[in-house]
Amino acid sequence: MSELDLYCIPTELSMARVLSLFRPQPFLVNVGRRKPMLCEMSMDSRARKVFAAAVEAVRPDVVVRQSIERKEDCVIISGQKFTLKHNVHLVGFGKAVLGMAAEAERIMGDHLVKGIISVPHGIQQTLKQHEKNHLLLKENSRIRVMEGAKHNLPDSDAQKAAEGIKQLASELTEEDLLLVLISGGGSALLPAPTPPISLQEKQDVTRKLAGAGATIQELNTVRRALSVLKGGGLAHCAYPAQVVSLILSDVIGDPLDLIASGPTVLCEVWPEEVLSVLERYKLLTGLPASVKEVLGKPMPRWRENKFKSNTSGRVLNTVIGSNSVALKSAGRRARELGFRPLVLAPGVCGDVKSVSRLYSLLARFACSREEPPPEIAAELLMLGPEVGVESWDLCRTMQVLGEGRTEGWGSTCLLAGGEPTVELTGKGRGGRNQELALRVGLELRDMKLPPNGPVFLSGGTDGQDGPTEAAGAITDGGLYEEAQAQGLDIHSFLTNNDSYTFFTHLSAGQRLLVPGLTCTNVMDVHMLLIPPIPISMR
């Protein structure tokens, strides 16, 4: 049993059984019935504090510090011991890597020989302006910082950084330890097309694939085939050195081969598979001659038997920060603030319209004064596949919410994470988190329970939701009425994808979530605060 009291039910529980469980039987293990102390703080304030705890847990320096245990002459990472003898080299690429590198250098001390990191253009100046000096390298640092990938797109500066990283890795020996730091945005910051392919040619191919509707798996299949460093290429360059990758994940499910396209994850690339993807989207005929030349070479790339047979013991990939880590920390803070935490899932996705429906149904299920009608549970289970939530997760969540309602547990904090999508129909300002919050508020109209609940929060852990200064917003069942009183037409703002403008005008922007620069990114945090139902209303 974890600190969050992660509730479980048998996986074989049928839908019919779920629909009949509106007066749930006890099934929880080691869960006390004592009601938590209620905090006098407002629901809005508590929601902001829970979100802040989620972000704090995945700060780049924090996750590195917690993942490396330093002894006098060695470090222990993910249970494995690595000897230190002035043999550590460091490379990194991603939006959060500067802070990760600063902490790693502090831990390694003079055992760090040198390093190169590829980070977003302007990040050092931005950190200075926000007084985030603890995430900057010291003046005498042995790590070279190279900025590139303006507007999050691969460019010549990022390619120069990738070439420097490749050269550093290629010069290592069996006695060396290569520490690789990876975070979201790493793919754009490590562009190394396989010669003679140019950076522009590789970008054109992947852009056409994306435009044709290729999946992320298909895009990565092609990227790996056209790249020197992706798909295990960096680990191959570093062989026979020991490679340890510390990864801050921004991808649902934390798949190692997809985060920054897996530069330290050995992945065979076969020409038939690549050509099949390109043919599927009718892109074979327009391929540049350089791409055809590379795909015509013998594959797979890892033909050296010595490398293939020994690489598994020379490469360690470990996820040190993720959405799940953020949710666990949020749950601990929620408990401290008087809530019973309940994690739905860390991979909510799909269109925000469907996701907002998910949360409104869960709110109505939890807040029903009587047993909720079976139609709510049925719709939730039908909606699950569309929003990336497994049926057993929905069953478990409904089971716990139902028991909380019937047994009077007090306030509940339902947590989830992920990365929904928005269909652009207008030219307004906003982002997926603000639009999700706005849609949930619309769905919850007339659902006002004392004290001011349920309350919904959606926020990006990177602190920036779309091209705005906000990370997201907080809403509740009174949003619609409040908007009407101030002459704001919610539907018009939604049609124009103008959620930021809406929340800016509504009560002078008090519902916006503005944590400032966070220097990390593990996708979004969703939070539904469910107040206790007063006995008089049951």
C-alpha positions in Angstrom: 0.0 0.0 0.0 1.5 3.3 -1.0 1.3 6.7 0.7 -1.6 7.5 -1.6 -3.7 4.4 -0.6 -3.8 3.3 -4.2 -7.1 1.5 -4.3 -7.4 -1.7 -6.3 -10.3 -4.0 -7.3 -10.2 -7.3 -9.1 -9.5 -6.9 -12.8 -12.2 -9.4 -13.7 -14.9 -7.1 -12.3 -17.6 -7.0 -15.1 -19.3 -3.9 -16.4 -22.6 -5.3 -15.3 -21.2 -5.7 -11.8 -19.9 -2.1 -11.8 -23.3 -0.8 -12.9 -24.9 -2.5 -9.9 -22.3 -1.2 -7.4 -23.9 2.1 -6.4 -23.9 1.1 -2.7 -20.4 -0.3 -2.8 -19.2 -3.0 -0.4 -16.0 -2.5 1.6 -13.0 -3.8 -0.4 -10.1 -1.5 0.6 -7.0 -2.8 2.2 -5.7 -1.1 5.3 -7.6 2.1 4.7 -8.8 3.8 7.9 -12.2 5.3 8.3 -11.1 8.4 10.2 -12.1 11.6 8.4 -9.2 13.9 7.7 -9.0 17.2 9.4 -10.6 19.8 7.2 -8.6 22.8 6.4 -10.0 26.3 6.6 -8.2 27.3 3.4 -10.5 27.8 0.4 -10.8 25.0 -2.2 -9.2 27.2 -4.8 -6.1 27.9 -2.5 -5.8 24.2 -1.7 -5.9 23.3 -5.4 -3.1 25.7 -6.1 -1.0 24.2 -3.3 -1.5 20.7 -4.5 -0.5 21.7 -8.1 2.6 23.5 -6.7 3.6 20.2 -4.9 3.3 18.3 -8.2 5.6 20.7 -10.0 8.1 20.9 -7.1 8.5 17.1 -7.2 9.7 17.1 -10.8 12.0 20.1 -10.8 15.2 19.2 -12.7 17.6 19.6 -9.8 15.3 17.8 -7.4 14.9 14.7 -9.6 18.6 14.4 -10.3 19.5 14.9 -6.6 17.0 12.1 -5.6 18.3 9.7 -8.3 22.0 9.8 -7.6 23.3 8.6 -4.3 26.9 9.8 -3.9 29.4 7.8 -1.9 33.0 8.7 -1.4 34.4 6.9 -4.5 31.2 5.8 -6.3 27.6 6.7 -7.1 24.6 4.5 -6.9 21.9 5.0 -9.5 18.8 2.8 -9.8 20.4 0.3 -7.5 23.6 -0.1 -9.6 27.0 1.0 -8.3 29.5 3.0 -10.5 33.1 3.7 -9.6 34.3 7.3 -9.7 37.9 7.9 -10.7 37.9 11.2 -12.6 36.2 9.4 -15.4 32.7 11.0 -15.7 31.7 12.7 -18.9 28.3 14.3 -19.4 26.0 15.1 -22.3 22.4 16.3 -22.3 19.6 17.6 -24.5 16.2 19.0 -23.6 14.3 21.9 -22.1 15.0 20.9 -18.5 18.6 19.7 -19.0 20.4 22.9 -17.8 19.1 22.5 -14.3 19.7 18.7 -14.4 23.3 19.3 -15.5 23.9 21.9 -12.8 22.9 19.4 -10.1 24.7 16.5 -11.7 28.0 18.5 -11.7 27.6 19.5 -8.1 27.2 15.8 -7.2 30.0 14.5 -9.3 32.5 17.2 -8.3 36.0 17.0 -9.8 35.2 13.5 -11.0 33.5 15.2 -13.9 36.0 15.6 -16.7 33.9 17.5 -19.3 30.5 17.8 -20.8 28.3 19.3 -23.5 24.6 20.0 -23.3 22.1 21.2 -26.0 19.4 23.5 -24.5 16.8 25.8 -25.9 17.8 29.1 -27.4 17.8 31.9 -24.7 17.2 29.6 -21.7 20.2 30.9 -19.7 19.1 34.5 -20.0 15.5 33.6 -19.1 16.7 31.7 -16.0 18.7 34.7 -14.9 15.8 37.1 -15.4 13.6 34.8 -13.3 16.4 34.5 -10.6 16.6 30.8 -11.1 20.4 30.9 -10.5 20.4 27.4 -8.8 19.6 26.0 -12.2 22.5 27.7 -13.9 26.1 26.3 -14.2 28.9 27.8 -12.2 31.4 30.1 -13.9 34.1 27.5 -13.7 31.9 24.7 -15.0 33.4 21.9 -17.1 30.2 21.6 -19.1 29.8 23.5 -22.3 26.4 25.0 -22.9 25.1 25.2 -26.5 21.8 26.9 -27.2 19.7 26.1 -30.3 16.3 24.8 -31.6 14.6 28.2 -31.8 10.8 27.9 -31.7 11.4 24.2 -30.7 12.5 23.3 -34.2 15.9 21.6 -35.1 18.3 24.1 -36.6 22.0 24.5 -37.4 22.9 25.5 -33.8 21.3 22.4 -32.5 23.0 20.3 -35.1 26.4 21.7 -34.1 25.6 20.7 -30.5 24.7 17.2 -31.6 28.0 16.9 -33.5 29.9 18.0 -30.4 28.0 15.4 -28.3 28.7 12.7 -30.9 32.4 13.5 -30.9 32.6 13.5 -27.1 30.9 10.1 -26.9 33.1 8.6 -29.6 36.3 9.4 -27.8 35.4 7.5 -24.6 37.1 4.3 -23.4 36.0 1.3 -21.4 37.1 3.1 -18.2 34.8 6.0 -18.8 31.2 6.7 -17.5 29.0 8.8 -19.8 26.1 10.4 -17.9 23.3 11.3 -20.4 20.6 13.8 -19.3 17.4 13.7 -21.3 14.2 15.7 -21.0 11.3 16.8 -23.2 12.3 18.7 -26.3 15.4 16.6 -26.6 14.7 15.3 -30.1 14.7 18.8 -31.6 17.9 19.6 -29.7 19.8 16.5 -31.0 19.4 16.6 -34.8 22.1 14.5 -36.5 21.0 13.4 -40.0 22.8 10.4 -41.4 25.1 11.7 -44.2 24.5 12.6 -46.9 21.0 13.7 -45.7 20.8 17.4 -44.9 18.9 18.7 -41.9 16.4 20.4 -44.1 15.8 17.1 -46.1 15.2 15.2 -42.9 12.8 17.8 -41.6 10.9 17.9 -44.9 10.3 14.1 -44.8 9.2 14.0 -41.1 7.0 17.1 -41.6 5.2 15.5 -44.6 4.7 12.3 -42.6 3.2 14.2 -39.7 1.0 16.2 -42.0 -0.2 13.0 -43.5 -1.4 11.7 -40.1 1.4 9.4 -39.2 1.5 8.1 -35.6 4.3 9.0 -33.2 5.6 5.4 -33.6 5.7 5.7 -37.4 7.4 9.1 -37.2 10.0 7.7 -34.8 10.6 4.6 -37.1 11.6 7.0 -39.9 13.5 9.4 -37.7 15.6 6.6 -36.3 16.5 5.4 -39.8 17.6 8.9 -40.9 19.5 9.8 -37.8 23.0 9.0 -36.5 22.2 9.4 -32.8 18.5 8.4 -32.3 17.3 4.9 -31.7 20.4 3.9 -29.7 22.9 5.8 -31.9 24.4 7.7 -29.0 25.0 4.6 -27.0 26.6 3.0 -30.0 29.0 5.9 -30.4 29.9 5.8 -26.7 30.7 2.0 -26.7 32.6 0.5 -24.8 32.1 3.3 -22.1 29.4 2.7 -19.5 26.3 4.8 -20.4 23.8 5.9 -17.7 20.8 7.9 -18.9 18.7 9.9 -16.5 15.4 10.7 -18.2 12.7 13.3 -17.3 9.7 12.0 -19.2 7.2 14.1 -21.1 5.5 11.2 -22.9 2.5 9.2 -21.8 3.5 5.9 -20.4 7.2 6.8 -20.3 8.2 4.7 -23.3 12.1 5.0 -23.4 12.3 4.6 -27.2 9.9 7.6 -27.8 11.4 10.1 -25.3 13.8 12.3 -27.5 13.6 9.3 -29.9 15.6 7.0 -27.6 19.2 8.0 -28.3 20.4 5.5 -25.7 17.8 2.8 -26.4 19.1 0.2 -28.8 16.5 -0.2 -31.6 17.1 -2.1 -34.8 16.1 -0.3 -38.0 15.1 -2.3 -41.0 14.7 -0.7 -44.4 11.6 -2.7 -45.2 9.8 -1.3 -42.2 10.8 2.3 -43.0 9.8 2.0 -46.7 6.5 0.4 -45.6 5.6 3.5 -43.5 6.6 5.9 -46.4 4.5 3.9 -48.9 1.5 3.9 -46.6 1.4 7.7 -46.7 2.3 7.8 -50.5 5.7 9.6 -49.9 8.0 7.2 -51.6 8.0 8.9 -55.0 9.0 12.3 -53.7 11.9 11.2 -51.5 15.2 13.1 -51.8 18.1 11.2 -53.4 20.1 11.3 -50.2 17.2 9.6 -48.2 16.9 6.9 -50.9 20.7 6.3 -50.6 20.6 5.9 -46.9 17.6 3.6 -47.0 19.4 1.5 -49.6 22.3 0.7 -47.4 22.5 -2.6 -45.5 20.7 -2.6 -42.3 20.3 -3.0 -39.3 22.9 -0.5 -38.2 24.1 -2.5 -35.3 26.0 -5.2 -37.2 28.9 -5.4 -34.8 28.3 -8.6 -32.9 30.5 -7.4 -30.1 28.4 -4.3 -29.5 25.1 -6.1 -29.8 26.1 -8.9 -27.3 27.6 -6.5 -24.7 25.5 -3.4 -24.9 22.8 -4.5 -22.4 25.3 -4.5 -19.6 26.9 -1.2 -20.6 23.7 0.9 -20.9 21.3 1.9 -18.0 18.2 3.9 -18.9 16.2 5.1 -15.9 13.2 7.5 -15.7 13.8 9.8 -12.8 10.8 12.2 -13.3 7.4 11.7 -14.8 3.8 12.6 -14.5 3.3 9.7 -12.1 6.0 11.1 -9.8 4.2 14.5 -9.9 0.8 12.9 -9.1 2.3 11.0 -6.1 3.7 14.2 -4.6 0.4 16.0 -5.3 -1.5 13.2 -3.5 0.7 13.6 -0.4 0.1 17.3 -0.3 -3.6 16.8 -0.8 -3.8 14.5 2.2 -2.0 17.1 4.3 -4.6 19.6 3.3 -7.6 17.5 4.3 -8.3 15.5 1.2 -8.4 11.8 0.5 -6.2 11.4 -2.6 -7.3 9.2 -5.5 -5.3 8.8 -8.7 -7.4 8.1 -11.8 -4.6 7.7 -14.5 -1.4 9.4 -15.6 -2.2 9.2 -19.3 -5.5 11.1 -20.1 -5.5 12.1 -23.7 -7.9 12.7 -26.6 -10.0 15.8 -27.5 -10.7 18.2 -24.7 -14.4 18.0 -25.4 -14.3 14.3 -24.5 -12.0 14.8 -21.5 -14.2 17.6 -20.1 -17.1 15.2 -20.3 -15.1 12.6 -18.4 -14.5 14.9 -15.5 -18.0 16.2 -15.4 -19.4 12.7 -15.3 -17.0 11.7 -12.5 -18.1 14.8 -10.5 -21.8 14.0 -10.9 -21.1 10.4 -10.0 -19.3 11.4 -6.8 -21.7 14.2 -5.8 -25.0 12.6 -6.4 -27.3 13.1 -3.3 -28.6 9.6 -3.9 -27.3 6.6 -5.8 -26.2 7.9 -9.2 -28.2 6.6 -12.2 -26.5 3.7 -14.0 -26.3 5.8 -17.2 -23.4 7.8 -15.7 -21.3 4.7 -15.1 -22.2 3.3 -18.5 -21.2 6.5 -20.3 -17.9 6.7 -18.4 -17.0 3.2 -19.4 -17.8 3.9 -23.0 -15.8 7.1 -22.9 -12.7 5.5 -21.4 -11.0 4.2 -24.6 -11.5 7.6 -26.2 -9.7 9.5 -23.4 -6.9 6.9 -22.7 -8.3 5.6 -19.4 -8.5 1.8 -18.9 -11.9 0.4 -17.9 -10.4 -1.1 -14.7 -9.1 2.4 -13.7 -12.6 3.8 -14.2 -14.1 0.9 -12.3 -11.7 1.4 -9.4 -12.3 5.1 -9.3 -16.1 4.8 -9.3 -15.9 2.1 -6.6 -13.9 4.4 -4.3 -15.9 7.5 -5.1 -19.1 5.5 -4.4 -17.8 4.3 -1.1 -16.7 7.8 -0.2 -20.2 9.1 -0.9 -22.1 6.5 1.0 -19.8 6.3 4.0 -19.1 10.1 4.3 -15.3 10.1 4.0 -15.1 13.9 3.6 -13.3 15.7 0.8 -11.7 13.7 -2.1 -8.9 14.9 -4.4 -9.1 13.0 -7.7 -5.9 13.4 -9.6 -4.9 12.5 -13.2 -2.3 13.5 -15.8 -1.8 13.4 -19.5 -1.9 15.6 -22.5 -5.3 16.2 -24.2 -5.6 17.9 -27.6 -7.5 20.9 -28.9 -9.2 21.2 -32.3 -8.3 24.7 -33.5 -11.4 26.5 -34.9 -10.4 30.1 -34.1 -7.5 32.5 -33.7 -7.8 33.4 -30.0 -5.2 32.9 -27.2 -5.2 30.0 -24.9 -4.0 26.4 -24.4 -5.3 22.9 -23.8 -5.4 23.4 -20.0 -7.3 26.6 -20.0 -9.8 25.3 -22.6 -10.2 22.1 -20.6 -10.9 24.0 -17.4 -13.4 26.3 -19.3 -15.3 23.3 -20.8 -15.4 21.5 -17.4 -16.8 24.6 -15.8 -19.5 24.8 -18.5 -20.3 21.1 -17.9 -20.5 21.6 -14.1 -23.0 24.5 -14.3 -25.6 24.3 -11.5 -23.4 21.9 -9.6 -22.7 24.0 -6.5 -22.1 22.2 -3.3 -20.8 23.8 -0.1 -18.0 24.6 0.3 -17.8 25.9 -3.3 -17.4 22.6 -5.0 -16.7 20.5 -6.9 -13.6 22.4 -8.1 -11.5 21.5 -11.2 -7.9 22.5 -12.0 -5.9 21.8 -15.1 -2.3 23.0 -15.4 0.8 22.4 -17.5 3.8 21.4 -15.4 6.0 23.5 -17.6 4.2 26.6 -16.4 3.1 27.7 -19.9 -0.2 26.8 -21.5 0.0 27.7 -25.2 1.3 31.1 -26.0 0.2 32.6 -22.7 1.8 33.4 -19.3 -0.7 31.0 -17.6 -0.2 27.3 -16.9 -3.9 26.6 -16.8 -7.0 27.6 -14.8 -9.3 26.7 -12.0 -13.1 26.4 -12.3 -16.2 25.2 -10.6 -20.0 24.9 -11.0 -20.5 28.6 -10.5 -18.4 29.6 -13.6 -21.4 29.8 -16.1 -23.4 32.0 -13.8 -20.4 34.2 -13.0 -19.7 34.6 -16.7 -23.3 35.6 -17.5 -23.2 38.2 -14.8 -20.2 39.8 -16.4 -21.6 39.6 -19.9 -19.1 36.9 -21.1 -20.4 34.4 -23.7 -18.5 31.1 -22.9 -19.5 29.5 -26.2 -18.1 32.4 -28.3 -14.8 32.2 -26.5 -14.6 28.4 -27.0 -15.4 28.7 -30.7 -12.5 31.1 -31.1 -10.1 29.1 -28.9 -9.8 32.2 -26.7 -9.9 30.7 -23.2 -7.0 32.9 -21.9 -8.9 36.1 -22.9 -12.0 34.7 -21.2 -10.3 33.9 -17.9 -8.4 37.2 -18.0 -11.7 39.1 -18.2 -13.5 36.9 -15.7 -13.0 38.3 -12.2 -9.8 40.1 -13.3 -8.0 36.8 -14.0 -8.3 35.4 -10.5 -9.1 31.9 -11.9 -5.9 31.7 -13.9 -3.1 29.5 -12.7 0.2 31.4 -13.1 3.1 29.6 -11.3 5.8 31.3 -13.5 8.8 29.5 -15.1 9.0 26.0 -13.7 12.0 24.7 -15.8 10.4 21.2 -16.1 7.8 19.4 -18.1 6.0 16.1 -17.3 2.8 17.0 -19.2 -0.3 18.2 -17.4 -1.9 17.7 -14.0 -5.7 17.5 -13.7 -7.4 17.8 -10.3 -11.0 17.4 -9.3 -11.7 18.4 -5.7 -14.9 16.9 -4.4 -16.3 18.3 -1.2 -18.2 16.2 1.4 -21.9 16.1 0.8 -23.7 17.6 3.8 -25.9 15.2 5.7 -28.9 17.5 5.0 -28.4 17.0 1.3 -28.2 13.2 1.3 
